[in-house]
Amino acid sequence: MTNFEPKKLNKNWTIKDSISTYGIDKWGEKYFSINSDGNISITPNRKSKKKVDLYKLVKEIKSREINTPLIIRFNDILEDRITEINNAFSQAIETYNYKNIYQGVFPIKCNQQKNVLEKIIEYGDRWDLGLEVGSKSELLIGLSILENQKSLLICNGYKDKKYIETAILARKLGKQPILVIEQRDEVQRIIEAVKDLKATPILGIRSKLSSESSGRWGKSVGDNSKFGLSIPEIMLTIKELKEANLINEMMLLHFHVGSQISDISVIKDALQEASQIFVELSKLGAPMKYIDVGGGLGIDFDGTKTSSNTSTNYSLQNYANDVIATVKDICEVNNIQHPIIISESGRAIISHCSVLIFNVLGTSHVSSKVKVSDQKKQSLIITNLIETLNQLKIKSLRDKKEDLSEIIELWNDAKKFKEDCLVAFRLGFICLEERAYAEELTWACAKEIANNLDNDEITHPDLSEITNTLASTYYANLSVFKSIPDTWAINQVFPIVPIHRHLEEPFCKGNFADLTCDSDGKLNSFIDNGKIKSLLNLHRPEKNNDYLIGIFMAGAYQEALGNFHNLFGNTNIIHIDINEDNSYKIKSIIKENSKSEILELLNYSSDNLVESIRVKTESAINNKTLTIQEARKLIDQIETSLRKSSYLSE
Ligand SMILES: *Cc1c(COP(=O)(O)O)cnc(C)c1O
């Protein structure tokens, strides 16, 4: 029995209760819901009636020996996100009678996987969606996979001469690279490269804005930001470009105020400032044609539609409207042609399509069952604790509503006795057995209180430890550092929900510990109606059935940032197309890393490793501490294990 098991199971628990417990109706948009079997169901887009049962899907994938942890990417959701963003801009262009087009680029750094980028390019082709690159390696990817000659290739990041030359030459292949000047010294390098190659690139300039940002990346803009040119630097750059006869190639203004901007007013301020700079650049003689509003388009992780860090106080359509309307207004006042609008929305495109699934390996919780003994010779502290527990029990037998203050008083007593007990133990007055007994009695008191109070009473500040004391730890077959690193690095919160059993009440409260030996390897922040809570409602795992948990909207940055802490490797990844008849098709499977692959990344050779252990077994055989049979078994196990997953298997 777990600590939160109610005296009577709630037989009236419905799917609706689950939906509101996990807030799925808030953050799930149209993509995620619960079906009549109590499983998470995936719908790829608003128009279609297509649905896939996520739990059944994972079961079927597992029956192919593709095990959890596992990332499932739904191509249909990706296509829908790209469509939605483009539609939102088309709509805004129509509404405001804007006289040019929107042409997005996908920032490769959000997810560099080949299968992902290929799909983005395929789905975005209708709108000439391009790519944004921030390094030479990303530029190479962009050049090799972007075939559409109208699509833009926005070249950001630090640029040495090689980077610049590659971009200039790529223009001769019919591509449309735009070199965005981010640092002052890039200007001279560009001028030299143009001379050497006798060819010119299209140029852009990244402006540092002085508009304040908010949220996590608030400090990455403003006068002291790492990227972009200040206004005096822009003036100097324009002068130099004129002297070098390159001003006619300067066509784009770029800015980026940070990622996951939760407050629309920040975006509006930045847009106004940038539009004014755009106008000034035109007046200075540059044939300005593009305005690139960067990334920052946020997504609503908690569904509250507020300016909290995990939400946005604007919709996609609001965003598109504000971009179009602001640029238009300022251009019209100044009699300047409307530019092509570019956005570099990464998170907003790639987050929703990925679901990370892991299984629970087991749970642990404090025992709240205690055998109360009435030995004469026990210490006074123990007797006091027993007395407190008895009083709590008497209260719970009564029918009438208890006075909360009396319960709080008893809980404070229990805590005090437990502390006394620790002191007594330190000073040698009580033995280990008694100390254990005192702890069990305190847990039993906590449990007694939890059973008798309503949920909102337990959240009373004076009782807040009770829930934490009684909570369970669920062991997750997962490395937080590999699969969901932002939860550790920047306390990002993602929706986390069991993918099945929603016909049952999730009466346990718990958080997750991962497989690494790092105390930071845990998931203990969960979304709760716009607030963050430390415990999640969960089901009690069943003996012969996997308990499967999904982490949602984690498609951006996590795979790119994940690391090999404790040598847990890449998980399996599977791409799914959903068919009209609600069946699905596995489009591609990217197998997880085997242990030997991970070791080889760190310069260990599996062969040498096995050989060195074999040599040690030979000496042990000589010393008669190991039999030949035992040696063979050990080597066999190591060889097999090297070919297998770094995660735990059933
Ligand atoms: C990271 C980055 C982006 C992507 O931002 P999102 O908020 O994920 O859309 C876009 N442009 C630049 C320059 C970036 O550095």
The ligand as a Gaussian input file, in Angstrom:
#p B3LYP/6-31G(d) Opt

LIG

0 1
 C       18.399000      30.117000     -31.173000
 C       18.085000      31.066000     -32.202000
 C       16.847000      31.028000     -32.852000
 C       15.730000      30.090000     -32.456000
 O       14.950000      30.641000     -31.448000
 P       13.546000      29.978000     -31.004000
 O       13.152000      30.793000     -29.842000
 O       13.817000      28.561000     -30.688000
 O       12.603000      30.104000     -32.132000
 C       16.633000      31.908000     -33.875000
 N       17.583000      32.803000     -34.265000
 C       18.788000      32.867000     -33.645000
 C       19.792000      33.840000     -34.109000
 C       19.078000      32.021000     -32.601000
 O       20.257000      32.106000     -31.980000

